[in-house]
Amino acid sequence: MTASKQQEAEAEHDPQVVVTPADATHSSRHDKGLWRDLTSYWILGLCNNYGYVVMLSAAHDIIKQFNPNDEAAESDSGRNCHLVSTGAILLADVLPSLFVKMLMPFFPFWVNFRIALAVIFSAAGFLLVGFAEAEWMALLGVIITSASSGIGETTFLAYSSRYNKNVISTWSSGTGGAGVIGSLSYASLRSLDFSPRDTMLIMLIFPAIEAFAFWLLLRRPQVDILPVTTVESTEVLISDEKPLVGFKEKFFYIKHLVKYMLPLCLVYFFEYFINQGLFELVYFEDIFLDKDSQYRWLNVDYQIGVFISRSSVNVFQLDKIWLMSIFQFINVIYFLTEVIWWYTPSIWIVFAIVLWEGLLGGGAYVNTFYKMSKEISPERQQFAMAMVVQSDSYGIALAGFLAIPVHNAICGLPAAVRSVVW
């Protein structure tokens, strides 16, 4: 079947379909090579977010190795919590990525240069942290790793507009997998007595895998420029669907993206406010897990929820993303009251709610971008994806700033007593 006839068939099957060269090449259900694109985007999602997760997991070790005798000041209220929350660490890991995400949509889309930069930055981040002889070198490694993640996320999601829309689901699944694999691999290597330096050197394999997936496994689009829409039906391409050109057009188009950006921003704001300001204050005495283990396993539980929901869009879709922000706000109310009064009788209830929290966060992410892949024309998807992907970073950064004073205020309250324990 020729490309023209294939386009006619697709348009006849669904009158709303607008066919692009990339769609003609990569979207056919009979495309035997489609597995390469789907697999590549899963691997790219994993590798792109892996460094971010590892640096967040390793942050305490990174700081501790340069301050071995510096015991953090604890609250004198009896709550046994540190007066500086993990929100401070979160900011160091998210702000560079946010800055990059804000700038990248307005720069030329030189995809090979961008990905090369992301791979080099990722490897440099691991090396700097691994071989750091001063605290500033380790922090520079964290910053560079964060920038690598920002470059990769904006570029890969924008580039997805040239492929089958299902690469969005495999990308999201891969980023969810990065949370589980990243946190577990770091914890496992450290528990096997690998030094922080050796652990970072082992993880250099992930930038190499990212390069392999992009340049060797992922197929090139038929037209490696902005897709040009061809309509093989009676429909006429309306002027509002032309590609965005220039800073002014792109800037004024952002208002059309607020309906995607605001719910996603709120979900991640509530989510990371819990994770970075309140998780550390959830504590059950005299159970099978000590305080530090409770914190680590709550984070693993959260990452499992994220992975499940980010992998679920082909099974379940939810158009009303704002519902997830409401449910996540309810989670904030629960955790805020729990860390003040300690009224939950069993840690298993907390594990269940944390899993639900992760499901909401991952679900908001994947459903937002999947919805965009269906509702926004291919000519505008590249810019739209690159803009909306900033939303979660805005929410995370705001959560980091708010989590620090709230965490410290709760630390100053009189210690609570858990009166009912199952």
Residue, then its C-alpha position, 0 to 999 in steps of 0.5 A: m500500500t502506498a503512503s498516499k493510500q495508507q493516509e486515505a485509509e486512515a482518514e476514512h477510518d477516522p475523519q478527525v485523524v490528521v496524518t503526518p509523514a511521521d504518522a504514516t511511517h510509525s503509527s500503523r498497527h502493522d508496523k513491524g518495527l514499532w517495537r523499536d520505538l516503544t522499547s527505545y522510549w521506555i529505556l530513554g525514560l528510565c535513563n533520563n530520570y535515573g540520575y535524578v533519582v539516584m542523586l536524591s537517594a545519595a544526597h545524604d551520603i554526599i553531604k555526610q562524607f564531607n561533614p563526618n563529624d557534623e551531627a544535625a541539630e535535632s529538635d528539643s521538643g522530643r520529636n526526634c527530627h532534624l531541623v532541616s528537612t529533605g526539602a533543602i536537598l530536593l531544591a538542589d536536585v530540581l531547580p537546575s532542571l526547572f531552569v533548563k526546562m524553561l529555556m529549552p522550548f525557545f531554543p532551536f530543536w537540534v535534537n542530536f546536539r541536545i541528546a549528546l549534551a544530556v548524555i555527557f552531562s549525565a556521565a559528568g555528574f556521576l564522575l564529579v560526585g564519585f571523584a569529588e574531593a570537596e563539597w562544591m564538586a559533589l554539589l556541582g555533580v548534582i546540578i549537572t545531573s539535574a540539568s541533564s534530566g531537564i534537557g532530556e525530558t523536554t527534548f524526548l517529549a517534544y520529539s515524541s510528536r514524530y512517533n506513534k502516540n504510544v511512545i508517550s506511555t512507554w516513556s512514562s513507564g520508563t520514568g516510573g521504572a527509574g524511581v524504583i530501579g534507581s532507589l533500589s539499586y543505590a540502596s542495594l549497592r550501598s548495603l553491599d558495602f560499595s563505596p559512594r565512589d564505586t557506586m557512582l562509577i557503576m552507574l555510568i552504564f546508564p548514560a551509555i545505555e541512553a546513547f545506545a537507545f537513542w542513536l542505534l535502537l530508536r528509528r529516525p522519523q521519515v522527515d527529521i524536521l517539523p512534520v508537515t501535515t497532509v490531508e487526503s480528504t475533504e477537510v481543510l487545514i485551518s489556519d490556527e493549526k499551523p506550526l508555531v513560528g517565533f518567540k511571540e507566537k510560542f509565548f501567546y500559545i502558552k495560555h492554551l496549555v494552562k488547562y494541562m499545566l495547572p492540574l499537573c503542577l498542583v498534583y506534584f506540588f501536593e505530592y512533593f510537599i508530602n514527600q519532602g516535608l512530612f514523610e520524615l516525620v511519620y514514625f512508628e515506635d517499636i515495630f519491625l522497621d527502625k526510623d531510617s528504614q521506615y523512611r526509605w521503605l515509604n519512598v520505595d512504596y511511593q515509587i512503586g505506585v508511580f511506576i504502576s500508574r505511569s505504565s497503565v495508560n493503555v489500560f486506563q485513561l482519565d481525562k479529568i486530571w484536576l480530580m487527581s489534584i483534589f485527591q492529592f490535596i486530601n492526602v496532604i490533609y491526612f499527612l499533615t494531621e498525622v504527623i502532628w497528632w500520630y493517630t494512625p494505628s498501623i504503618w500498613i495504613v500509611f503504606a497504602i496511602v503512600l501507594w495511592e499518592g504515587l498512583l495519583g502522581g504517576g497517573a497525572y503525568v502520563n494521562t496529561f501527556y497522553k491526552m495532549s498527544k490526542e488533542i493537540s495537532p502534530e504541528r504544535q505538539q513539539f512546543a506544547m510537550a516541551m512547555v507542559v513538562q515544566s509543570d511538575s518542576y514548578g510544583i516540585a520547586l514550590a513544594g521544596f520551598l514550603a516544605i522547609p518551614v512547615h517541617n521545622a514548625i512541626c519539629g518544634l511542636p510537643a511530641a505526640v503519643r500514638s495511643v492506639v497501635w495495631 
